[in-house]
Amino acid sequence: MNEKKEKIITTAIDLFAEKGFHTTSIQEISEKSNVSKGAFYLHFHSKDELLLEIFKYYYELMNTKIREAVDPNLKPKDNFVRQVQVQIEEIMKHSSFIITQLREQAITLNKDLFDFIRLKEIEMQKWYEDELIAIYGPEVMPYVMDIMIMYEGIKSSYLQVLIREQITVDFKKLSEYTVNRLDTLVTQLLSEQEIPVVTKKMMKDTYSNITSPQAQIRNEVTEDLVEMEKILRELSYSTSKMNELQGVIDFLLAEVKKEEPKKFVIQGMLANLKGIPEFDKHRKWISQKLDVRLL
């Protein structure tokens, strides 16, 4: 991620936490980020898209720190405690922003963001599954979903109290304390062998209509290319030039819709649109979305 885009994201996090999503304007974000409004739109089409990128940034930051917390020389349970501690620290660090978004229901108004968070929930389930099996063995498999739900409930309840009452505690101790409760929970479930309430299959069925981040990007770029077609119809070039530009857009549309678009092909096609002022911001935006260097 380039420095300017990251600056816009981190500035927006602070502003959304302070003022709320709906009452913060793009003009304010641009001014606080020391970028022009035009530069903002080179990176983000809208405030909704910026909000999605903020959550991507936040989750990537969280995941990086969780990976870094793992020490191969420690036992699985000790590493789990360290990872839980990182989660608690990051949530508390960004608690104002998270609470503001949940209160304003910005997530429910943005399908792409809703799908992204649901996909992260799937990743979290897989993480729990791997960690629980590593700590307690394969016999825990039937209860993975129930254990995850109950442990997340314990952790979330503590976080709510800490945030609401502004209580300061030792995060390491809290992580150890809650994971010790997890020990008791798992031991009881395995000894009593109750029938699980929520299974992996149940959870899998609820995610069948979610769009993946890659598909989201393809859809967004496709919409932008369709917008470029509309712009093209308003331009005053020769018939041959218009046909040439339309051909480039058609080629890009076909390539972007592929499961694995070839970056060098997209790079070459975008280069053919260079020098058309009306396409400039679209060309730059598409290159950023698809992580393609402009020629």
LINLIN-V991264 format. One record per residue. N is the residue number from 0. OMEGA is omega in whole degrees, -180 to 180 (NA if undefined). Layout:
n omega
N OMEGA
N OMEGA
//
This chain:
n omega
0 -179
1 -172
2 -177
3 180
4 179
5 179
6 178
7 -178
8 -177
9 177
10 -180
11 177
12 -180
13 -178
14 179
15 179
16 -177
17 -171
18 -175
19 -177
20 -172
21 -177
22 177
23 -178
24 176
25 177
26 179
27 -180
28 -179
29 -178
30 -180
31 180
32 -177
33 174
34 178
35 177
36 177
37 179
38 177
39 -176
40 172
41 -178
42 -176
43 179
44 -174
45 177
46 177
47 178
48 177
49 180
50 177
51 180
52 177
53 180
54 176
55 179
56 -178
57 -179
58 178
59 176
60 179
61 -178
62 178
63 -179
64 177
65 178
66 -179
67 -179
68 -177
69 176
70 -177
71 -180
72 -179
73 176
74 -178
75 -179
76 180
77 177
78 178
79 178
80 -180
81 -180
82 176
83 179
84 178
85 179
86 -179
87 -180
88 -178
89 178
90 179
91 180
92 -177
93 -174
94 -178
95 180
96 -178
97 -179
98 180
99 -178
100 179
101 -179
102 -178
103 -180
104 180
105 -178
106 -176
107 -179
108 -175
109 -175
110 -180
111 179
112 178
113 179
114 -180
115 -179
116 177
117 177
118 177
119 176
120 177
121 178
122 179
123 178
124 179
125 178
126 178
127 -179
128 -180
129 -177
130 -178
131 177
132 179
133 -177
134 -169
135 179
136 -175
137 -180
138 180
139 -174
140 -177
141 -174
142 -175
143 -178
144 179
145 -180
146 179
147 -179
148 -178
149 -179
150 176
151 177
152 178
153 -177
154 -179
155 179
156 177
157 -179
158 179
159 179
160 -179
161 -178
162 -176
163 -176
164 -180
165 179
166 177
167 177
168 175
169 -176
170 178
171 180
172 179
173 180
174 179
175 -177
176 -178
177 179
178 175
179 175
180 177
181 177
182 -179
183 -179
184 -178
185 180
186 -179
187 180
188 -178
189 -179
190 -177
191 176
192 176
193 177
194 -180
195 178
196 179
197 -178
198 178
199 -179
200 178
201 -178
202 -179
203 -179
204 -178
205 -176
206 -172
207 -175
208 -178
209 178
210 -180
211 178
212 179
213 178
214 177
215 -180
216 179
217 180
218 -179
219 180
220 178
221 178
222 180
223 179
224 176
225 176
226 178
227 176
228 178
229 179
230 -179
231 -178
232 -180
233 -177
234 -178
235 176
236 177
237 -179
238 -179
239 179
240 179
241 179
242 179
243 -179
244 178
245 179
246 178
247 -180
248 179
249 -179
250 179
251 178
252 -180
253 -177
254 -177
255 -178
256 179
257 179
258 179
259 179
260 180
261 -175
262 -178
263 178
264 179
265 179
266 180
267 180
268 178
269 178
270 178
271 179
272 180
273 179
274 175
275 -173
276 -177
277 -179
278 -170
279 -177
280 178
281 180
282 -180
283 -179
284 179
285 -180
286 179
287 -180
288 -176
289 179
290 -180
291 178
292 179
293 177
294 NA
//
